[in-house]
Structure formats: C-alpha cells, structure tokens
Amino acid sequence: MTDQQKPTGNHWLTMSRRSVLKALVSVPVFGVFFVEFLRKKAGDDVKRRALLAELGVTESGPAVIRNAISRPPGKRIRLGIIGYGGEGESLVRHAGFAHPDWIDEAKQNHDEDPRDKELETYLGQDDLNVALTAVCDLFDVRTERAIAASQVTQRPGRGAANPPAKRFKRYTDLLASGEVDAVIIATPDHWHSRITIDAASRGIPVYCEKCMTRTEAEAVAMHDAVKRSKIVFQLGHQNRQSESHQKAREVVNAKILGPLTLIESTTNRNSPWGAWVWDIHPEGNPRTIDWAQFQEPAAKRVPFSLERFFRWRCWMDYGTGLSGDLLSHEYDAVNMILGLGIPKSVVASGGVYYFKDGRDAPDVFQAVYEYPDRNLTFVYSATLANGNNRGLVFMGHDASLRVSGALTVSADGESTRFADKIQSGTIDPSRPMFTYRPGSKGIDAVTSATAEYFASRGLLYTYRGGRRVSAYHLHIAEWLDAIRNGGDTSCNIDRGFEEAITCHMATRSYLEGRKVTWDPVARRIV
Amino acid sequence: MPWTPSPRFQVGTMVALRVLIGWHFLYEGLAKLLNPYWTSAGYLAESQWWFKGVFVAIAASPGAVTVVDYVNMWGQVAIGLGLMFGLFTRWSAIGGIVLLALYYIAAPPFVGYTYPIPAEGSYLIVNKVLIELAALLVVLAYPTEQTFGLDRFLARKTSGSIPEPLAPAVLESTGHD
C-alpha cells in the first residue's frame, strides 16, 4: 500500500510515520552539508587569520589613507596655468575646469559605452574652490582653450561661471601680475626649473610636472631655490595618491618580503601616441606658435619645427625621453614604497630602435641602479614598441610583491620564514597568499591601451571609500590643502630632487656610455 | 530483454538530482555571501551576444550591481534550500531555471565568442550551466517533493487533498513504451 492511498486526513500531524520520514528524506543530507560547510569555513577562517597575523597586515584598505583635504577649502585660490598642452589641460580639468569639448566627448563616450565613467568621475570631484585666472601658453589655440575652460559652468560644485582667465605672453608677466596665488607648470621639461625658481622668488606655490628638471644643474638650483623660499611645492607624481601604492608600503613595512634584493620595474607601450608621436595641430604655424620663446632655455637652437614643438619628448633638447617621462614615475613609485633615495650608481643603455622618425631620445631604454647600502638593485626596463605588461615586482627572499592596479604577494618556494607554513600547507607558493584590489563594486572602462597602462600603475584612478577618484585630482587637492592649511605635500622638493637626480644619472650614463655614480657630499653626478 | 529500472530507483535518482542541484545552489550562494569582495560585475562586464548592452550597463552601475549581487546571492541560497528540502520546490526550480538562463545568455559559449575568464572545460554551445538548467527542467517535470520533501506537509495542509500521483508512474509508463 502506498502513502497516497492511505486515508490520512488533511493535516500533516495525521500523516503516517513513514510518510513523515519520507518527506524529511533530505534532512540528513542537509546535516552533512551544514557540518561540512562549517568545517570548511572554520578551516578557511583559521588559515586566513593565521596568515594575516603572520604577515602583520589587514585585508582592508591602507591603515592610513591621507585624506587629500584636511578641511573644507576656505579661501578661494587663484590658479595660473603655464603650459596648457595635453598634460596641462588634464591638470586644469582635475582642478575643476574641463574644456567644454572634453565634456561633450566624455558624454558621447559614456553614451557609447556605459562603462566609461570619465564624466561622472569628473563631476563627482570635490569642488576645490579655485579659479583659473591666468594662462600662459606659446600656442594661441591652446591659450584660447584654457580661457574657454576657465569659464566653464559644468564642473564639480557647479558654481557660477568665473570671469575668463587673463592671457600672458610670457610667464614672467603672469607671475608678476598679481593675478595668481599659485601656479601649475606643465611645460616641456626644459622650462621647469626656470619658471619654478622665478615663482619661488615671488613666494608663489608651484605644482610642477615631472620630470622635475631636464638637467642635473637645474635640479640642484631648483632644489635650493624652493628650499630657500619655503613655497609649497608638489611634483606631479600622482601615483603618490594611489591606494595600491600606499598598501604596498604597508606590506613592505610589515617585512613580509624578507631581505629584498631586486626590484624590477618596467614600461611597455606599443602605439605611436605612447611613443610621443602626438597630434600636430592643423593651426600650428610660425604665426600661432612663439617658437623663439619655446627654445629660449633649450640646449641648442634649431629652425621652426612643428614636430619638435608638438612632439617635444622625442628630443633631448627639451626633455630626457623615457628617463624623465616614465622611469621617473616608476622610480617615484618605488621611492614612495621603499624610501630608496638617490642610488650609488647606475648603468644605462638603449637606443632609437623602432621609431626612426628623426628623434634622438631612445625608444628602448634600460637602467640598472645599485643601492649597496640597502643590499639591492633596482632595474628599469622599457620599450615603446611592445605592449607586454611586465609589471612592477619587488623580489625578496621570502616573498614577491607585484604592484599594479591590484596588489599581489606570493610566498617564495624556498622561503626561510614561511618554510613551516609551506610544508604544512597553510601557504601555497604557487598562489598569491595575499591580494588587495582597491575599488568599488561596479566596473569602469578604461578607454585606450595607454590609459589602461596608466590605470594599472595607479596613475589615473584610485579609490577612496569605494568611490573612483582621479589620482591627479587628489594630488592637486593635497597641494592646495598644504597651501591653505600648512603641512607638507607627498612629493615635495626633496622627493623631487631624488627623482630628478636618479633620472639624470641614467640619462648621463646612456649618453656617455659609462657607469656613473652619485657623490652625496659634493651633491653631483660623477 | 531491455533493462527496466524499478520505480524505487527512478524516484531515488530524481530525488538525488533535486537534492544535489539544491546543494550546489546553496553552497554557491553561501560562498558568495561569505566573500565580502565577491561581485558579479566582472562576469557581467565581459558579457557577449544580444544582451551584452543590458548586462554591461548593470555592471557599470554600482547601485545596480549591488542589487543584482544581493538578489543573486540570496536567490541562490533560497533556491538551494528549497530544492534540497523539497520546499516550494516548483518555484525554487523555476527560480533556478531563470537564474541559470541569465548566466547562460550573459556569456553563451557560441562560436566566435571568447571570454577573459577561462572555462574549466571545453564547451561549444552546451556548457554546464545549460546542463544544470536542463536538469532543473527535469526536476520540474517529474516532481518528487510531494512525497520526498517538505512540500508534502504544505500540500496536505493547504489543499487537504491527497497528493498527485508520483513521477515513477509516468517514468514507468514511458519506460515500457
């Protein structure tokens, strides 16, 4: 007789014992599930806690994230921009003044790909309470663009439109005008020291793009001038604001990696734009460009050249190529994480191997720095003709730390410190024992290969409380906060001096084909 | 003479199928709940095929992703418990079919589509998601919960009627065709 045939009535209490047992058939299965689930969870928890206790780090964000703004911005700061090319426009935008064309383009990009959050990020920036009051650029079209940006209404905080920025043909007039409280310098490198030194003599705070200077002598002079004047100075290494880099410093300070002997840092790009073959503006000509002024501080004078004006990084007359452009970022990241300072010596090599377009700045470049006091070598390796992302890796006897947009720590199979845990299976050297991925739930598209490269290195975006913010914006905000409220900037003139000298050592080694060393007493490269 | 499985064997395998799928759903849900870093954003962002636009838009919106993640995690837990215990089984199975269909259409293994997250096996059109979906259709088609599940108590309490004939009768009759 089956259960269904039994006259059981209309309530389960009247069911036969056999029917009840059948109905509850999966309860033992659930019991097994529950016990095994708790066992697995308890095991995982113990393993994770043991590991984190052993490592001395937390899973959460960096313990101390510098808040870019210590107090709401009080007094309005009048900003001047000197050099409104690609980088200058970007910096001004991150200060709160995007050019209307950029806003239209960002809107269109978002419509085409909803993952593109550039506009949302821009409008979500803190209102830094600044006005763009003065502009100096040697190309008329760019000057006009800066003036248009200074009056933009669609911006963070959505304040009323500001009056148009005043135009200055020479930066010295801009500094003397009384129209600015602080200046952003985003000219080619050969102008940096001259403008900064003049600003410092007037007590005007400076935000200066990297590389800090083009030459060693300029770096020494600029360091002295800024120190003497005590102006608030920030060098444009926005990766200082990256949450990944701050977390990496925590990992290094916790001494998880063991004796650190090798740091490998790399740049791989594979596009003309990434190799400084930037657009030549159709309106660029000897009438719209002040060529004579452009090459005033240059090592040698040459006839008017659109290539040299718009693609200046390709020539050593105006910059130092890979050394000042990308090695400088990589070095500063390592310097921030380890506090390395200036190396004892360097050997550098490379050449113009792919972009044979008349440039003299190498497109393949390697530098090997020695830090005998720290018992380590820092290697930088770059090519502008291959996109294989090799990352930034800190190699210690006990573990390796890989830093990119995310951060990964993997134990070394032959580690002394972790030997017991590797043997007991608590640590598997073939898998990361610790990863940290800053960011929010939700994803952001990065638009180009170069943007992706920067994002992976923490140069474009970082996260604060799960919200995507631009590292540029935080870096500018930190500088403005120091101007208003005192305190130091994270990439101050001392860090800048270390960056400049370290880069110039590699440049000199490359140019002279020999090993060069740093004399810390005489403060010069020998 | 062809082998004819016994009704007991047929019912047993059907119950086992239901409980095992329930186990899988329950653990998938709990594993996500316990991982504070888990999010469906990565999966959705890499979506392909006709519904790419919708899934990518969800992935790009932190608010939408939070809702989707929440519904997905708790949905899996509820469906898992339902299938395992045979409670609200029909709705659990339908819910499971809907979720699996969404996973499938978000990233179907069609010719020409590649995904950055590597699959653990080799799939062409049919993958494990689709097979689990089909298995849930079977669970829906051959209900066992009226006898081997908590639905038995509900059915008696709410309808007062004797439960419908069980799947084995159907299976048996088809088995003899």
HADDOCK unambig.tbl for C-alpha pairs under 7 A between the chains (distance, minus, plus):
assign (segid A and resid 4 and name CA) (segid B and resid 162 and name CA) 6.23 0.50 0.50
assign (segid A and resid 4 and name CA) (segid B and resid 163 and name CA) 6.56 0.50 0.50
assign (segid A and resid 10 and name CA) (segid B and resid 156 and name CA) 5.26 0.50 0.50
assign (segid A and resid 10 and name CA) (segid B and resid 157 and name CA) 5.84 0.50 0.50
assign (segid A and resid 10 and name CA) (segid B and resid 160 and name CA) 4.26 0.50 0.50
assign (segid A and resid 10 and name CA) (segid B and resid 161 and name CA) 6.78 0.50 0.50
assign (segid A and resid 11 and name CA) (segid B and resid 156 and name CA) 5.70 0.50 0.50
assign (segid A and resid 11 and name CA) (segid B and resid 157 and name CA) 5.10 0.50 0.50
assign (segid A and resid 12 and name CA) (segid B and resid 153 and name CA) 5.32 0.50 0.50
assign (segid A and resid 12 and name CA) (segid B and resid 156 and name CA) 6.28 0.50 0.50
assign (segid A and resid 12 and name CA) (segid B and resid 157 and name CA) 6.51 0.50 0.50
assign (segid A and resid 22 and name CA) (segid B and resid 147 and name CA) 6.36 0.50 0.50
assign (segid A and resid 22 and name CA) (segid B and resid 148 and name CA) 5.12 0.50 0.50
assign (segid A and resid 23 and name CA) (segid B and resid 147 and name CA) 5.57 0.50 0.50
assign (segid A and resid 23 and name CA) (segid B and resid 148 and name CA) 4.27 0.50 0.50
assign (segid A and resid 23 and name CA) (segid B and resid 149 and name CA) 4.22 0.50 0.50
assign (segid A and resid 23 and name CA) (segid B and resid 150 and name CA) 5.46 0.50 0.50
assign (segid A and resid 23 and name CA) (segid B and resid 152 and name CA) 6.30 0.50 0.50
assign (segid A and resid 24 and name CA) (segid B and resid 148 and name CA) 6.73 0.50 0.50
assign (segid A and resid 24 and name CA) (segid B and resid 149 and name CA) 5.95 0.50 0.50
assign (segid A and resid 24 and name CA) (segid B and resid 150 and name CA) 6.56 0.50 0.50
assign (segid A and resid 25 and name CA) (segid B and resid 148 and name CA) 6.06 0.50 0.50
assign (segid A and resid 25 and name CA) (segid B and resid 149 and name CA) 6.90 0.50 0.50
assign (segid A and resid 26 and name CA) (segid B and resid 84 and name CA) 6.30 0.50 0.50
assign (segid A and resid 26 and name CA) (segid B and resid 85 and name CA) 5.68 0.50 0.50
assign (segid A and resid 27 and name CA) (segid B and resid 85 and name CA) 6.88 0.50 0.50
assign (segid A and resid 114 and name CA) (segid B and resid 57 and name CA) 5.66 0.50 0.50
assign (segid A and resid 114 and name CA) (segid B and resid 60 and name CA) 6.28 0.50 0.50
assign (segid A and resid 115 and name CA) (segid B and resid 57 and name CA) 6.85 0.50 0.50
assign (segid A and resid 115 and name CA) (segid B and resid 60 and name CA) 4.75 0.50 0.50
assign (segid A and resid 441 and name CA) (segid B and resid 39 and name CA) 6.36 0.50 0.50
assign (segid A and resid 441 and name CA) (segid B and resid 41 and name CA) 6.85 0.50 0.50
assign (segid A and resid 441 and name CA) (segid B and resid 62 and name CA) 5.56 0.50 0.50
assign (segid A and resid 441 and name CA) (segid B and resid 65 and name CA) 6.80 0.50 0.50
assign (segid A and resid 442 and name CA) (segid B and resid 41 and name CA) 5.40 0.50 0.50
assign (segid A and resid 442 and name CA) (segid B and resid 59 and name CA) 5.36 0.50 0.50
assign (segid A and resid 442 and name CA) (segid B and resid 60 and name CA) 5.33 0.50 0.50
assign (segid A and resid 442 and name CA) (segid B and resid 61 and name CA) 5.80 0.50 0.50
assign (segid A and resid 442 and name CA) (segid B and resid 62 and name CA) 4.46 0.50 0.50
assign (segid A and resid 442 and name CA) (segid B and resid 65 and name CA) 6.06 0.50 0.50
assign (segid A and resid 443 and name CA) (segid B and resid 41 and name CA) 6.33 0.50 0.50
assign (segid A and resid 443 and name CA) (segid B and resid 59 and name CA) 6.09 0.50 0.50
assign (segid A and resid 443 and name CA) (segid B and resid 60 and name CA) 5.20 0.50 0.50
assign (segid A and resid 444 and name CA) (segid B and resid 60 and name CA) 6.32 0.50 0.50
